[in-house]
């Protein structure tokens, strides 16, 4: 069984879209896949309604956590421990809508690769990275119009047509990833790694997701697999980092916490993945940019003796 653990915090608007993208009807070739969705609401002032969550299908379960903690690390770890599936799909920020081939491709990858970490590429909805577009008037109302006109619920790959930027400088599929906003991993492997490090207590978990992703791909055992053509698409919701202006971005605060915990500055692990999957037509333009700039990152790293 695949257990999808998705974390929400004050995301009622975004949850409607995200949960739709996790349904059997939306995900391609998911008819025979056994899965559950654990919709985790972490300390929201206006939490999700359990009946609304369950209305998406019998696979959907609501898990509310009343807490004053601003980091979801412990709550996500607990949900993963309690998950019924032996395979996990973890989404730390429930503002991400998924592309429609993730379940099927992840199911095949889990069967084909050895103890894999499965990664998808993170994108921002809107004309550019939301840290930039927010100062130009981009907001939830504008985004609602984009989503409505895109027809993404009929064809989820249409999300590529309204996503103007990769979510970070990792350059998506062919680059060197910082993290994956939707990643797959065996439950035993997740727990063996200690899950998310609960010492990360900054807002939103700080760099906890980046920390876990780098530890996971640094394992001696296990394949690192990039799911080609599959992605998560971040909705604007006033996130502490994703929607902060560049001037107000909390990177330094988050990085200071990382250094206190790890004893060294954050650095990406220079490991190239197996590429698994194909590219839908709608993703070709993004893939061209990813290949051009992402592979240039690897060439630079090789020249510097870093990869």
C-alpha positions as a Markdown table, in Angstrom:
| # | Residue | x | y | z |
|---|---|---|---|---|
| 1 | Unk | 0.0 | 0.0 | 0.0 |
| 2 | Unk | 1.0 | 3.6 | -0.7 |
| 3 | Unk | 0.4 | 6.0 | 2.2 |
| 4 | Unk | 0.3 | 9.6 | 1.1 |
| 5 | Unk | 1.0 | 12.0 | 4.1 |
| 6 | Unk | 0.1 | 15.6 | 3.3 |
| 7 | Unk | 0.6 | 18.4 | 5.8 |
| 8 | Unk | -1.7 | 21.4 | 5.9 |
| 9 | Unk | -1.5 | 24.6 | 8.0 |
| 10 | Unk | -4.1 | 27.3 | 7.4 |
| 11 | Unk | -4.6 | 25.9 | 3.9 |
| 12 | Unk | -8.4 | 25.5 | 3.5 |
| 13 | Unk | -8.4 | 27.1 | 0.0 |
| 14 | Unk | -5.3 | 25.3 | -1.2 |
| 15 | Unk | -6.4 | 21.9 | 0.3 |
| 16 | Unk | -9.4 | 21.7 | -2.0 |
| 17 | Unk | -7.1 | 21.6 | -5.0 |
| 18 | Unk | -4.4 | 19.5 | -3.4 |
| 19 | Unk | -6.7 | 16.8 | -2.2 |
| 20 | Unk | -8.4 | 16.7 | -5.6 |
| 21 | Unk | -5.0 | 16.0 | -7.1 |
| 22 | Unk | -4.6 | 13.0 | -4.8 |
| 23 | Unk | -7.9 | 11.3 | -5.8 |
| 24 | Unk | -8.1 | 8.1 | -7.8 |
| 25 | Unk | -10.1 | 9.8 | -10.5 |
| 26 | Unk | -7.4 | 12.5 | -11.1 |
| 27 | Unk | -4.3 | 10.2 | -10.9 |
| 28 | Unk | -3.8 | 8.3 | -14.2 |
| 29 | Unk | -3.8 | 4.5 | -14.1 |
| 30 | Unk | -4.5 | 4.5 | -10.4 |
| 31 | Unk | -7.5 | 2.1 | -10.5 |
| 32 | Unk | -5.6 | -0.9 | -9.2 |
| 33 | Unk | -3.3 | 1.0 | -6.8 |
| 34 | Unk | -4.0 | 0.5 | -3.1 |
| 35 | Unk | -3.5 | 3.8 | -1.3 |
| 36 | Unk | -4.5 | 5.9 | 1.6 |
| 37 | Unk | -4.3 | 9.7 | 2.1 |
| 38 | Unk | -3.6 | 11.0 | 5.5 |
| 39 | Unk | -4.6 | 14.7 | 5.5 |
| 40 | Unk | -2.7 | 16.2 | 8.4 |
| 41 | Unk | -3.8 | 19.5 | 9.8 |
| 42 | Unk | -1.0 | 20.9 | 11.9 |
| 43 | Unk | -2.1 | 23.7 | 14.3 |
| 44 | Unk | -4.3 | 25.6 | 12.0 |
| 45 | Unk | -6.3 | 28.5 | 13.4 |
| 46 | Unk | -9.0 | 27.5 | 11.0 |
| 47 | Unk | -8.5 | 23.7 | 10.5 |
| 48 | Unk | -9.8 | 21.6 | 7.7 |
| 49 | Unk | -13.2 | 20.0 | 8.1 |
| 50 | Unk | -13.0 | 16.3 | 8.5 |
| 51 | Unk | -16.2 | 15.7 | 6.5 |
| 52 | Unk | -14.8 | 17.8 | 3.6 |
| 53 | Unk | -11.6 | 15.6 | 3.6 |
| 54 | Unk | -13.5 | 12.3 | 3.7 |
| 55 | Unk | -15.7 | 13.5 | 0.8 |
| 56 | Unk | -12.8 | 13.1 | -1.6 |
| 57 | Unk | -13.1 | 9.3 | -1.3 |
| 58 | Unk | -12.9 | 6.3 | 1.1 |
| 59 | Unk | -9.1 | 6.4 | 0.9 |
| 60 | Unk | -9.0 | 9.9 | 2.6 |
| 61 | Unk | -8.5 | 10.2 | 6.4 |
| 62 | Unk | -8.3 | 13.4 | 8.5 |
| 63 | Unk | -5.7 | 13.8 | 11.3 |
| 64 | Unk | -5.9 | 17.0 | 13.2 |
| 65 | Unk | -3.1 | 18.1 | 15.5 |
| 66 | Unk | -3.7 | 20.9 | 18.0 |
| 67 | Unk | -0.4 | 22.4 | 18.9 |
| 68 | Unk | 1.5 | 25.6 | 19.4 |
| 69 | Unk | 4.6 | 24.2 | 17.6 |
| 70 | Unk | 5.3 | 26.0 | 14.4 |
| 71 | Unk | 7.3 | 23.1 | 13.0 |
| 72 | Unk | 5.4 | 20.1 | 11.5 |
| 73 | Unk | 8.3 | 17.7 | 11.8 |
| 74 | Unk | 7.1 | 15.7 | 14.8 |
| 75 | Unk | 3.5 | 15.6 | 13.5 |
| 76 | Unk | 4.6 | 14.3 | 10.1 |
| 77 | Unk | 6.8 | 11.7 | 11.7 |
| 78 | Unk | 4.0 | 10.5 | 13.8 |
| 79 | Unk | 1.7 | 10.2 | 10.8 |
| 80 | Unk | 4.3 | 8.3 | 8.9 |
| 81 | Unk | 4.8 | 5.9 | 11.8 |
| 82 | Unk | 1.1 | 5.2 | 11.9 |
| 83 | Unk | 0.6 | 4.9 | 8.2 |
| 84 | Unk | -0.7 | 1.5 | 7.0 |
| 85 | Unk | 1.4 | 1.4 | 3.8 |
| 86 | Unk | 4.9 | 0.1 | 3.5 |
| 87 | Unk | 5.6 | 2.9 | 1.0 |
| 88 | Unk | 5.3 | 6.6 | 1.7 |
| 89 | Unk | 4.6 | 9.7 | -0.4 |
| 90 | Unk | 5.3 | 12.7 | 1.7 |
| 91 | Unk | 4.2 | 16.3 | 1.0 |
| 92 | Unk | 5.4 | 18.7 | 3.7 |
| 93 | Unk | 3.5 | 21.7 | 2.4 |
| 94 | Unk | -0.1 | 21.0 | 1.5 |
| 95 | Unk | -0.2 | 23.9 | -0.9 |
| 96 | Unk | 1.3 | 21.7 | -3.6 |
| 97 | Unk | -1.0 | 20.3 | -6.3 |
| 98 | Unk | 0.4 | 17.1 | -7.9 |
| 99 | Unk | 0.7 | 16.2 | -11.5 |
| 100 | Unk | -1.5 | 13.3 | -12.5 |
| 101 | Unk | 1.1 | 10.6 | -13.2 |
| 102 | Unk | 2.8 | 10.4 | -9.8 |
| 103 | Unk | 0.9 | 7.5 | -8.2 |
| 104 | Unk | 1.4 | 5.2 | -11.3 |
| 105 | Unk | 5.0 | 6.1 | -11.9 |
| 106 | Unk | 5.9 | 5.9 | -8.2 |
| 107 | Unk | 4.3 | 2.5 | -8.0 |
| 108 | Unk | 6.4 | 1.2 | -10.9 |
| 109 | Unk | 9.6 | 2.8 | -9.5 |
| 110 | Unk | 9.1 | 1.3 | -6.0 |
| 111 | Unk | 8.9 | -2.1 | -7.7 |
| 112 | Unk | 11.9 | -1.6 | -10.0 |
| 113 | Unk | 14.5 | 0.2 | -7.9 |
| 114 | Unk | 16.4 | -0.8 | -4.7 |
| 115 | Unk | 15.1 | 1.0 | -1.6 |
| 116 | Unk | 14.5 | 4.1 | -3.6 |
| 117 | Unk | 14.1 | 7.8 | -2.8 |
| 118 | Unk | 11.7 | 9.1 | -5.5 |
| 119 | Unk | 11.8 | 12.8 | -6.3 |
| 120 | Unk | 9.5 | 15.1 | -8.2 |
| 121 | Unk | 10.3 | 18.6 | -9.4 |
| 122 | Unk | 8.9 | 21.6 | -7.6 |
| 123 | Unk | 7.3 | 24.5 | -9.5 |
| 124 | Unk | 5.6 | 27.8 | -8.5 |
| 125 | Unk | 2.2 | 28.7 | -10.1 |
| 126 | Unk | 2.1 | 32.1 | -11.6 |
| 127 | Unk | 4.3 | 34.1 | -14.0 |
| 128 | Unk | 7.5 | 33.7 | -12.0 |
| 129 | Unk | 8.8 | 32.6 | -8.5 |
| 130 | Unk | 6.1 | 33.8 | -6.0 |
| 131 | Unk | 8.8 | 35.6 | -3.9 |
| 132 | Unk | 9.0 | 37.9 | -6.9 |
| 133 | Unk | 5.5 | 37.9 | -8.3 |
| 134 | Unk | 4.0 | 38.8 | -4.9 |
| 135 | Unk | 5.4 | 42.3 | -5.1 |
| 136 | Unk | 3.8 | 42.7 | -8.6 |
| 137 | Unk | 0.3 | 41.9 | -7.3 |
| 138 | Unk | 0.2 | 38.1 | -7.6 |
| 139 | Unk | -2.2 | 36.7 | -5.0 |
| 140 | Unk | -4.8 | 34.0 | -4.4 |
| 141 | Unk | -7.4 | 35.8 | -6.5 |
| 142 | Unk | -5.2 | 36.0 | -9.5 |
| 143 | Unk | -4.2 | 32.4 | -9.1 |
| 144 | Unk | -7.8 | 31.2 | -8.8 |
| 145 | Unk | -8.3 | 32.8 | -12.3 |
| 146 | Unk | -5.3 | 31.0 | -13.7 |
| 147 | Unk | -6.3 | 27.7 | -12.3 |
| 148 | Unk | -9.9 | 28.0 | -13.5 |
| 149 | Unk | -8.8 | 28.9 | -17.1 |
| 150 | Unk | -6.2 | 26.2 | -17.3 |
| 151 | Unk | -8.6 | 23.3 | -17.2 |
| 152 | Unk | -6.1 | 21.4 | -14.9 |
| 153 | Unk | -8.8 | 19.2 | -13.4 |
| 154 | Unk | -9.5 | 17.7 | -16.8 |
| 155 | Unk | -5.8 | 17.4 | -17.6 |
| 156 | Unk | -3.4 | 17.9 | -14.7 |
| 157 | Unk | -0.4 | 18.4 | -17.0 |
| 158 | Unk | -2.0 | 21.7 | -18.0 |
| 159 | Unk | -0.5 | 23.0 | -14.7 |
| 160 | Unk | 2.8 | 23.4 | -16.6 |
| 161 | Unk | 1.2 | 26.0 | -18.8 |
| 162 | Unk | 0.5 | 28.3 | -15.7 |
| 163 | Unk | 3.7 | 27.6 | -13.8 |
| 164 | Unk | 6.3 | 30.2 | -14.8 |
| 165 | Unk | 9.3 | 29.1 | -12.6 |
| 166 | Unk | 11.0 | 26.3 | -10.9 |
| 167 | Unk | 10.5 | 26.6 | -7.1 |
| 168 | Unk | 14.3 | 26.9 | -6.4 |
| 169 | Unk | 17.6 | 27.2 | -8.2 |
| 170 | Unk | 18.0 | 23.4 | -8.4 |
| 171 | Unk | 16.7 | 23.5 | -11.9 |
| 172 | Unk | 14.2 | 20.7 | -11.6 |
| 173 | Unk | 14.6 | 17.2 | -13.2 |
| 174 | Unk | 18.1 | 17.6 | -14.8 |
| 175 | Unk | 19.6 | 19.9 | -12.2 |
| 176 | Unk | 21.0 | 19.3 | -8.7 |
| 177 | Unk | 18.0 | 19.2 | -6.3 |
| 178 | Unk | 17.7 | 21.0 | -3.0 |
| 179 | Unk | 14.6 | 19.1 | -2.0 |
| 180 | Unk | 11.5 | 17.5 | -3.4 |
| 181 | Unk | 8.2 | 18.9 | -2.2 |
| 182 | Unk | 6.6 | 15.5 | -2.9 |
| 183 | Unk | 8.9 | 12.6 | -2.4 |
| 184 | Unk | 8.5 | 8.8 | -2.1 |
| 185 | Unk | 10.4 | 6.5 | 0.2 |
| 186 | Unk | 9.8 | 3.1 | 1.9 |
| 187 | Unk | 8.4 | 3.5 | 5.3 |
| 188 | Unk | 11.2 | 1.4 | 6.9 |
| 189 | Unk | 13.8 | 3.6 | 5.2 |
| 190 | Unk | 12.1 | 6.8 | 6.3 |
| 191 | Unk | 12.1 | 5.6 | 9.9 |
| 192 | Unk | 15.6 | 4.2 | 9.7 |
| 193 | Unk | 16.8 | 7.7 | 8.7 |
| 194 | Unk | 14.9 | 9.1 | 11.7 |
| 195 | Unk | 12.3 | 10.8 | 9.6 |
| 196 | Unk | 12.3 | 14.6 | 9.8 |
| 197 | Unk | 14.8 | 15.8 | 12.4 |
| 198 | Unk | 12.6 | 17.2 | 15.2 |
| 199 | Unk | 15.3 | 19.6 | 16.4 |
| 200 | Unk | 14.2 | 21.8 | 13.5 |
| 201 | Unk | 11.7 | 24.0 | 15.3 |
| 202 | Unk | 11.7 | 27.1 | 13.1 |
| 203 | Unk | 8.5 | 28.3 | 11.4 |
| 204 | Unk | 7.3 | 25.8 | 8.9 |
| 205 | Unk | 10.2 | 23.5 | 9.9 |
| 206 | Unk | 12.8 | 25.8 | 8.5 |
| 207 | Unk | 15.2 | 23.6 | 6.4 |
| 208 | Unk | 13.9 | 20.3 | 7.8 |
| 209 | Unk | 12.8 | 19.1 | 4.4 |
| 210 | Unk | 16.1 | 20.1 | 2.7 |
| 211 | Unk | 17.9 | 18.4 | 5.5 |
| 212 | Unk | 16.0 | 15.1 | 5.1 |
| 213 | Unk | 16.3 | 15.1 | 1.4 |
| 214 | Unk | 20.0 | 15.5 | 1.4 |
| 215 | Unk | 20.4 | 12.8 | 4.1 |
| 216 | Unk | 18.3 | 10.5 | 2.1 |
| 217 | Unk | 20.2 | 10.8 | -1.2 |
| 218 | Unk | 23.5 | 10.5 | 0.8 |
| 219 | Unk | 22.6 | 7.0 | 1.9 |
| 220 | Unk | 25.1 | 4.3 | 0.7 |
| 221 | Unk | 22.1 | 1.9 | 0.3 |
| 222 | Unk | 19.2 | 2.8 | -2.0 |
| 223 | Unk | 18.6 | 4.3 | -5.4 |
| 224 | Unk | 17.9 | 8.0 | -6.0 |
| 225 | Unk | 15.3 | 8.3 | -8.7 |
| 226 | Unk | 13.9 | 11.4 | -10.4 |
| 227 | Unk | 10.4 | 10.9 | -11.8 |
| 228 | Unk | 10.6 | 12.6 | -15.2 |
| 229 | Unk | 7.6 | 14.7 | -16.2 |
| 230 | Unk | 6.1 | 14.7 | -12.7 |
| 231 | Unk | 6.0 | 17.7 | -10.4 |
| 232 | Unk | 4.3 | 19.5 | -7.6 |
| 233 | Unk | 2.9 | 23.0 | -8.2 |
| 234 | Unk | 2.9 | 25.5 | -5.3 |
| 235 | Unk | -0.2 | 27.6 | -4.7 |
| 236 | Unk | 0.1 | 31.0 | -3.3 |
| 237 | Unk | -0.9 | 31.0 | 0.4 |
| 238 | Unk | 1.3 | 33.5 | 2.3 |
| 239 | Unk | 3.9 | 30.9 | 3.2 |
| 240 | Unk | 6.6 | 32.0 | 5.6 |
| 241 | Unk | 9.3 | 31.4 | 3.0 |
| 242 | Unk | 7.7 | 30.5 | -0.4 |
| 243 | Unk | 5.6 | 33.7 | -0.5 |
| 244 | Unk | 7.9 | 36.1 | 1.4 |
| 245 | Unk | 9.5 | 38.9 | -0.6 |
| 246 | Unk | 13.2 | 38.4 | -1.2 |
| 247 | Unk | 13.9 | 41.2 | 1.3 |
| 248 | Unk | 11.8 | 39.5 | 4.0 |
| 249 | Unk | 12.9 | 35.9 | 3.3 |
| 250 | Unk | 13.8 | 34.0 | 6.4 |
| 251 | Unk | 16.7 | 32.0 | 4.8 |
| 252 | Unk | 19.3 | 33.4 | 7.3 |
| 253 | Unk | 17.1 | 32.4 | 10.3 |
| 254 | Unk | 16.6 | 29.0 | 8.9 |
| 255 | Unk | 20.2 | 28.5 | 7.9 |
| 256 | Unk | 21.4 | 29.6 | 11.3 |
| 257 | Unk | 19.2 | 26.9 | 12.9 |
| 258 | Unk | 20.6 | 24.3 | 10.4 |
| 259 | Unk | 24.2 | 25.2 | 11.3 |
| 260 | Unk | 23.4 | 24.9 | 15.0 |
| 261 | Unk | 22.0 | 21.4 | 14.5 |
| 262 | Unk | 24.5 | 20.1 | 11.9 |
| 263 | Unk | 27.6 | 22.0 | 12.7 |
| 264 | Unk | 28.2 | 23.1 | 9.1 |
| 265 | Unk | 26.6 | 25.2 | 6.4 |
| 266 | Unk | 23.9 | 23.6 | 4.2 |
| 267 | Unk | 25.2 | 22.1 | 1.0 |
| 268 | Unk | 23.6 | 19.9 | -1.6 |
| 269 | Unk | 24.8 | 16.3 | -2.0 |
| 270 | Unk | 26.2 | 16.1 | -5.6 |
| 271 | Unk | 24.5 | 12.8 | -6.6 |
| 272 | Unk | 22.9 | 12.3 | -10.0 |
| 273 | Unk | 19.7 | 10.3 | -10.1 |
| 274 | Unk | 18.3 | 7.6 | -12.2 |
| 275 | Unk | 15.8 | 9.2 | -14.6 |
| 276 | Unk | 12.5 | 7.3 | -14.8 |
| 277 | Unk | 9.5 | 8.2 | -16.8 |
| 278 | Unk | 8.6 | 10.3 | -19.8 |
| 279 | Unk | 7.8 | 14.0 | -20.5 |
| 280 | Unk | 4.2 | 15.0 | -21.4 |
| 281 | Unk | 3.9 | 17.5 | -24.2 |
| 282 | Unk | 3.0 | 20.2 | -21.7 |
| 283 | Unk | 6.3 | 19.8 | -19.8 |
| 284 | Unk | 8.6 | 20.0 | -22.8 |
| 285 | Unk | 9.3 | 23.7 | -22.5 |
| 286 | Unk | 10.2 | 23.4 | -18.8 |
| 287 | Unk | 12.3 | 20.3 | -19.6 |
| 288 | Unk | 14.3 | 22.2 | -22.2 |
| 289 | Unk | 15.2 | 24.9 | -19.6 |
| 290 | Unk | 15.9 | 22.3 | -17.0 |
| 291 | Unk | 18.2 | 20.4 | -19.4 |
| 292 | Unk | 20.1 | 23.6 | -20.5 |
| 293 | Unk | 20.6 | 25.1 | -17.1 |
| 294 | Unk | 20.5 | 22.0 | -14.9 |
| 295 | Unk | 23.1 | 20.1 | -16.8 |
| 296 | Unk | 25.3 | 23.2 | -16.8 |
| 297 | Unk | 25.2 | 23.0 | -13.0 |
| 298 | Unk | 26.6 | 19.5 | -13.2 |
| 299 | Unk | 29.3 | 20.5 | -15.7 |
| 300 | Unk | 30.4 | 23.3 | -13.3 |
| 301 | Unk | 30.4 | 20.9 | -10.3 |
| 302 | Unk | 32.5 | 18.3 | -12.3 |
| 303 | Unk | 35.0 | 21.0 | -13.4 |
| 304 | Unk | 35.3 | 22.1 | -9.8 |
| 305 | Unk | 35.9 | 18.5 | -8.6 |
| 306 | Unk | 32.7 | 18.6 | -6.6 |
| 307 | Unk | 30.8 | 15.8 | -8.5 |
